[in-house]
Amino acid sequence: MIITGDIGGTNARLELHSVQGLVSRSPPVFKKTYPTDTVPSFVGLITLFMSDSAMQAKADLVVCGIPGDVINNKVDAMNISHWGTVDGDKAAKELGIERVALLNDFECAAYALNGLIDEDVECIRPGSSTPGSTKAIIGVGTGLGVAFATRCGEHLRPRASESGWIPFWELSDDEREMARDFREGLGVDTISFEHVCSGPALVRLATYIARRTQSQVSYTNPREICANYRNCQVAERSVNLMLKFLGRFLSILSLTYKPTGGIYLTGGTMESIVPLLDSSSSFIEGLDSHSHPILRNIARSPSVFIIRKSDVGMWGARDFAILSKNLTSK
């Protein structure tokens, strides 16, 4: 049996699979979600799940995506401070399981790129993608997750990245004033792209614009802002700004990784924004941030896709398990 998991600061989602079910992509034998703050440790989480699932056979592999910098199968999980350092090798011994594999959450999500089919994605900006080339996956949600994947034989080999924390690149006096306001509000010395390209960032932008324009509008979540895009200037301006900043961020990634295999976007906030792309030129404006024509062409080159499949992190954990067990997916 194989346990796969997608662990975040709010919830830990786990699934139990038979080997054959995993290969045939059948539904899990059992699945359950736990509030992360109610579980005292990673080992405690897996132990509770095994008990709740009434496992009839022993698991020999656990694969979990977890937010943080995973080094040598160890991680200090972001937003799960009460767990301390999670050590996959040590957990395997305590649980009596052959292997516990810990992956950075977006490195884990990038494994899902191996199994995507046409129905799982929608091209939102055609480019000149090259089959077999490097791909990037960007998650616009609670944060700004990033990973990239390079071709290794028949499969893509994902690599973790913390590119979302690249310092925000200000190009105008208005943007410098906005960044100064954000630095003061957040109590930080440097604004990163995660501070301007995420769900909380969209609310932050709307709050800033409302204050600057002396508007009485107040928003508390990104979905509400997107829903009011066509009938509220504060919502429209904040979405357009974030789209411009996102395009600028993708242009930086294009120069860094040259992901001519495509850039794949996912995340709850991105799902809310995608229907508005046709109404805004801001995304393309952001992609065109570079003044040099050669750099601008490189930034424009990759096709950009939105992943329509839900639970990308869990799909990635499943695909990692298939590859690590040397199984062949049908």
C-alpha distance (Angstrom), angle and dihedral (degrees) to the residues before:
residue distance angle dihedral
M1 . . .
I2 3.81 . .
I3 3.80 128.9 .
T4 3.81 118.9 -154.3
G5 3.78 125.9 -172.9
D6 3.80 145.1 -175.2
I7 3.79 107.5 -159.9
G8 3.78 125.0 -170.3
G9 3.76 138.2 165.0
T10 3.82 91.6 -93.6
N11 3.81 105.6 32.0
A12 3.78 139.1 16.1
R13 3.81 112.6 -151.4
L14 3.79 117.5 -164.6
E15 3.80 134.1 -177.5
L16 3.79 133.7 -169.1
H17 3.81 118.6 -145.2
S18 3.75 137.1 -178.9
V19 3.80 112.7 -133.4
Q20 3.79 92.0 -113.7
G21 3.79 92.3 46.3
L22 3.78 90.8 51.6
V23 3.80 92.4 51.3
S24 3.80 93.7 47.1
R25 3.84 90.4 43.8
S26 3.79 91.3 -123.2
P27 3.82 120.1 162.8
P28 3.81 113.9 -81.1
V29 3.77 120.3 -89.9
F30 3.80 88.4 -125.5
K31 3.80 136.7 -4.5
K32 3.77 136.2 -178.2
T33 3.79 139.9 171.7
Y34 3.81 122.7 -139.7
P35 3.82 128.9 -168.3
T36 3.79 101.1 -114.0
D37 3.78 94.9 -140.0
T38 3.82 91.3 59.3
V39 3.81 94.1 59.3
P40 3.83 116.0 78.1
S41 3.81 98.2 -150.8
F42 3.79 145.6 -5.8
V43 3.81 91.3 -102.3
G44 3.80 88.6 48.8
L45 3.82 89.8 52.6
I46 3.81 94.5 52.7
T47 3.82 91.6 42.9
L48 3.82 90.9 52.1
F49 3.80 91.7 47.5
M50 3.81 92.7 50.3
S51 3.80 89.3 50.7
D52 3.81 94.1 46.8
S53 3.81 92.2 48.1
A54 3.83 92.3 51.7
M55 3.80 88.1 -139.3
Q56 3.79 113.0 -147.3
A57 3.79 92.5 -164.2
K58 3.78 132.5 35.6
A59 3.80 119.0 -100.7
D60 3.79 115.1 -123.1
L61 3.81 98.0 -174.8
V62 3.81 135.0 39.4
V63 3.83 119.3 -174.2
C64 3.79 119.2 -174.9
G65 3.78 133.9 172.8
I66 3.80 110.4 -146.3
P67 3.83 131.7 175.6
G68 3.78 112.2 -105.7
D69 3.77 144.7 59.6
V70 3.82 105.5 -57.4
I71 3.81 111.9 -156.5
N72 3.81 122.4 173.1
N73 3.82 89.4 -11.6
K74 3.83 91.9 -56.6
V75 3.79 128.6 111.5
D76 3.79 141.4 174.0
A77 3.79 94.8 -141.7
M78 3.81 115.7 -133.1
N79 3.81 113.3 -120.6
I80 3.84 91.7 6.5
S81 3.79 97.5 84.5
H82 3.81 94.4 150.4
W83 3.82 89.1 67.8
G84 3.79 92.3 61.3
T85 3.81 114.6 -164.2
V86 3.81 112.4 -6.9
D87 3.81 111.1 -147.5
G88 3.82 112.7 -166.6
D89 3.81 95.4 -164.7
K90 3.79 92.4 48.6
A91 3.82 90.8 45.9
A92 3.81 90.5 53.0
K93 3.82 90.5 56.4
E94 3.80 93.0 46.7
L95 3.81 92.1 48.2
G96 3.80 95.5 42.0
I97 3.81 90.7 -123.7
E98 3.79 123.1 140.6
R99 3.83 95.1 -129.4
V100 3.79 139.1 5.3
A101 3.83 111.2 -169.7
L102 3.81 118.2 -164.1
L103 3.81 118.8 -163.9
N104 3.77 132.5 -178.0
D105 3.81 104.4 -100.1
F106 3.80 95.1 -114.1
E107 3.78 94.4 40.0
C108 3.80 83.8 55.9
A109 3.82 91.8 48.6
A110 3.82 89.9 51.0
Y111 3.81 90.2 62.7
A112 3.82 85.9 68.5
L113 3.82 87.7 68.6
N114 3.81 86.8 75.0
G115 3.79 92.2 64.8
L116 3.81 103.8 36.1
I117 3.79 116.8 126.0
D118 3.82 129.3 -167.5
E119 3.81 92.6 -91.8
D120 3.81 90.9 57.2
V121 3.81 96.6 61.0
E122 3.78 141.4 45.2
C123 3.79 123.2 -156.0
I124 3.81 108.1 -129.9
R125 3.79 96.0 174.5
P126 3.82 121.0 22.1
G127 3.79 116.9 -141.5
S128 3.77 136.2 156.6
S129 3.80 100.1 -74.2
T130 3.79 117.7 -178.2
P131 3.82 117.6 -145.2
G132 3.79 112.7 -121.9
S133 3.81 93.7 21.6
T134 3.79 129.8 120.9
K135 3.81 116.4 -65.7
A136 3.80 130.6 -160.9
I137 3.79 129.6 -153.9
I138 3.80 121.1 -157.3
G139 3.79 124.6 -170.1
V140 3.80 117.0 -156.9
G141 3.76 105.9 -170.6
T142 3.79 133.3 92.4
G143 3.81 85.8 -13.1
L144 3.79 137.8 -0.2
G145 3.79 107.7 -90.8
V146 3.79 121.6 -169.6
A147 3.80 137.0 -176.4
F148 3.78 134.6 153.3
A149 3.78 132.8 -153.8
T150 3.80 132.0 -151.2
R151 3.78 128.4 -162.0
C152 3.80 115.0 -95.0
G153 3.80 110.3 176.1
E154 3.79 109.0 -57.5
H155 3.79 94.7 -15.2
L156 3.79 141.8 59.0
R157 3.80 115.8 -110.2
P158 3.82 109.7 -148.5
R159 3.78 123.8 -145.6
A160 3.79 125.7 -160.9
S161 3.79 120.0 -120.6
E162 3.79 137.8 -176.2
S163 3.81 93.1 -159.3
G164 3.79 91.2 132.4
W165 3.79 86.4 77.6
I166 3.81 93.6 60.1
P167 3.83 106.5 127.9
F168 3.80 113.1 -95.6
W169 3.80 112.4 -101.0
E170 3.84 109.0 -132.3
L171 3.81 116.8 -156.4
S172 3.82 105.7 174.1
D173 3.78 142.7 33.7
D174 3.81 89.6 -106.8
E175 3.79 90.9 54.7
R176 3.80 91.8 46.9
E177 3.79 89.8 52.7
M178 3.81 90.8 48.2
A179 3.82 91.5 49.0
R180 3.80 90.6 49.9
D181 3.81 89.8 52.3
F182 3.82 91.4 48.8
R183 3.81 92.5 48.4
E184 3.79 90.7 53.7
G185 3.80 93.4 44.8
L186 3.79 94.6 47.7
G187 3.79 95.5 38.2
V188 3.80 93.3 -127.7
D189 3.79 134.0 129.6
T190 3.81 96.3 -138.7
I191 3.80 132.7 35.9
S192 3.80 113.6 -139.9
F193 3.80 128.9 -161.1
E194 3.81 88.2 -103.3
H195 3.82 87.1 63.9
V196 3.84 90.4 59.0
C197 3.85 102.7 28.8
S198 3.81 110.7 53.4
G199 3.79 141.6 70.0
P200 3.82 94.2 -85.4
A201 3.82 88.4 43.5
L202 3.81 91.6 57.9
V203 3.82 90.6 53.2
R204 3.82 88.8 46.2
L205 3.82 90.7 52.0
A206 3.81 92.4 48.4
T207 3.81 91.6 49.3
Y208 3.79 91.1 49.5
I209 3.82 94.0 48.3
A210 3.82 92.6 46.0
R211 3.79 90.1 52.4
R212 3.81 93.0 46.3
T213 3.82 92.5 49.5
Q214 3.82 93.9 40.3
S215 3.79 89.8 -121.5
Q216 3.81 120.4 162.1
V217 3.83 90.6 -143.8
S218 3.79 115.1 120.0
Y219 3.81 126.6 -173.3
T220 3.79 128.6 -172.3
N221 3.81 103.6 -178.8
P222 3.83 136.8 34.4
R223 3.80 95.5 -124.6
E224 3.80 90.3 60.3
I225 3.82 90.8 50.2
C226 3.81 92.5 51.6
A227 3.81 91.3 47.1
N228 3.83 89.9 57.1
Y229 3.80 95.8 44.4
R230 3.82 95.2 112.5
N231 3.80 98.2 44.9
C232 3.80 105.8 34.9
Q233 3.81 125.5 61.6
V234 3.80 92.7 -154.7
A235 3.81 90.8 54.5
E236 3.80 92.6 44.3
R237 3.80 94.3 49.2
S238 3.80 94.4 45.7
V239 3.83 93.3 49.6
N240 3.81 91.6 46.5
L241 3.80 91.3 50.0
M242 3.77 92.6 50.0
L243 3.82 91.2 47.8
K244 3.81 89.6 52.1
F245 3.81 91.4 49.7
L246 3.81 91.2 46.3
G247 3.81 90.9 51.7
R248 3.81 88.9 49.7
F249 3.80 90.3 50.4
L250 3.82 91.6 50.5
S251 3.79 89.4 50.4
I252 3.81 89.1 57.0
L253 3.81 91.3 48.8
S254 3.80 90.0 48.9
L255 3.79 90.3 56.5
T256 3.82 92.2 43.2
Y257 3.83 102.2 45.6
K258 3.84 102.4 12.6
P259 3.84 90.1 -141.2
T260 3.80 96.2 -167.3
G261 3.80 88.2 159.2
G262 3.80 86.8 71.3
I263 3.79 142.6 -86.8
Y264 3.81 113.8 -103.9
L265 3.80 120.4 -157.6
T266 3.78 125.1 -158.7
G267 3.80 139.2 156.4
G268 3.78 136.8 97.4
T269 3.80 96.7 -88.7
M270 3.80 91.2 48.8
E271 3.81 90.4 53.5
S272 3.82 89.4 56.1
I273 3.80 93.8 47.8
V274 3.83 100.2 44.7
P275 3.87 95.2 78.7
L276 3.82 88.1 57.8
L277 3.81 96.7 54.1
D278 3.81 94.0 91.8
S279 3.81 89.8 55.7
S280 3.78 95.5 53.6
S281 3.80 135.0 59.4
S282 3.79 91.6 -168.1
F283 3.81 95.5 96.9
I284 3.82 91.8 56.8
E285 3.80 90.0 43.5
G286 3.80 88.4 57.1
L287 3.79 92.7 48.6
D288 3.81 88.6 52.7
S289 3.81 93.8 54.5
H290 3.81 93.7 117.3
S291 3.79 115.3 89.0
H292 3.81 96.5 -157.1
P293 3.85 109.8 86.6
I294 3.82 94.2 -140.2
L295 3.80 92.5 52.6
R296 3.80 90.9 43.9
N297 3.81 90.8 53.5
I298 3.82 91.2 50.1
A299 3.80 90.2 50.6
R300 3.81 91.0 49.9
S301 3.80 94.6 45.5
P302 3.85 105.5 86.6
S303 3.78 120.4 78.3
V304 3.79 111.6 -121.6
F305 3.80 120.5 -138.1
I306 3.79 135.7 -176.3
I307 3.81 114.9 -140.9
R308 3.80 108.7 -131.5
K309 3.81 94.3 -173.2
S310 3.79 113.2 101.7
D311 3.81 123.9 -137.0
V312 3.80 93.7 33.0
G313 3.80 91.3 167.7
M314 3.79 91.9 55.3
W315 3.80 92.0 46.7
G316 3.79 88.0 52.0
A317 3.80 91.8 52.3
R318 3.80 89.5 51.4
D319 3.81 92.5 49.7
F320 3.81 91.4 48.2
A321 3.80 88.9 52.5
I322 3.82 91.1 51.0
L323 3.80 91.7 50.7
S324 3.80 95.3 43.4
K325 3.81 91.5 51.0
N326 3.83 90.3 47.8
L327 3.78 90.3 -121.9
T328 3.79 125.9 155.1
S329 3.78 116.7 -127.8
K330 3.78 115.0 -139.4
